[in-house]
């Protein structure tokens, strides 16, 4: 069948609109959110492969670089961590998996007005920050899923490194096909990737079989510390800089820990609060079903998805913990009141 038949109807126009926009660009800066996860890295890689196939020059950029656990992944170029001393002066920027300028990092956010920009994202909360074009699709499980449809609309086969880039993003943002965003369209796309030689099993093994002893020790410590709030409906854990130092662990070693807290029976919201630096803490929230952690994050200046969200608080750890738990409780109270009114 024609490859474009893999593009669901709701994504069809957007995919072709983005192809038209990309064909008109050259010398493109590709960037995603700071501290990139698998979807940001996969989208970045997929965009690079697409632009290369279209005969365009591009630069990969991440102000914080790549996390250690993703450095095995092949990229279509060197990831620059500074906008200084680039091989050429970018004329425009393609912003991926990110809907707010500050999430791009201070350096790029400050210089963003200098670029013509396109924004491709799947997060709730806005219409996009692109000055030329935007494609924001919260119905997509991952930004990498959207990049797959752009590739198909451009007539590019989803094979080789491009296919692996798409798979990385989809696997990450569906929680290994366990989250509620794992739609029939996701399975159809992944079936196509496998049929064309993409080894999802090998990719998952590379993602999961890479722990350090420091990460193991950190998780053990935090499992002991985690506590239940609100009669068991909220699981909460605080992580300090001292914990990371004593366990010889990295910030990125916390990746996935909040999902483990969500496994506790009866928990509606899992929350991890990590001390980023003195006076600044970052939080990660997870939930199931209709419990909206994005609303909680948004109330605190953050964002994300219905069941996965996060943000930052300019407070010391204990104060930040109180602020975060109060916001979680307020949102759950609101949802409980709405549920009771509906009965």
Number of C-alpha atoms within 10 A of each C-alpha: 5 7 15 17 12 17 21 13 9 11 16 17 12 20 23 17 15 23 20 14 14 21 13 8 20 17 16 24 22 25 29 28 23 19 18 22 21 25 27 30 30 35 33 31 29 30 28 25 23 22 22 13 13 16 11 17 15 27 22 22 24 24 21 16 15 22 16 11 19 17 11 10 18 13 19 18 13 10 18 18 14 14 16 8 8 10 8 12 14 19 15 21 26 24 27 28 28 24 27 17 16 14 17 26 18 13 13 21 13 12 10 18 10 12 18 17 22 23 24 27 28 25 25 17 17 12 14 23 21 19 15 13 18 22 22 25 20 18 13 22 27 31 28 35 27 27 27 28 28 27 26 22 24 20 14 18 15 24 17 13 18 26 27 24 32 33 29 29 27 29 25 20 24 18 14 12 16 10 16 13 20 19 15 9 16 19 13 13 22 20 13 17 23 17 11 14 13 23 15 18 10 10 15 15 10 14 18 10 9 13 11 14 12 17 21 13 17 23 18 12 14 17 14 9 12 15 14 15 13 13 9 14 18 23 27 22 21 20 23 16 15 10 18 20 13 11 17 14 20 18 17 15 19 17 13 11 18 23 18 13 24 22 14 16 9 12 20 23 27 28 28 24 25 24 24 19 14 12 13 15 24 20 24 23 29 26 26 18 10 10 18 23 30 26 21 27 26 16 15 16 12 21 23 24 22 24 22 22 23 23 21 21 22 14 17 15 23 12 13 23 22 11 14 24 18 13 19 24 17 13 20 21 12 12 15 13 11 11 10 9 8 7 5
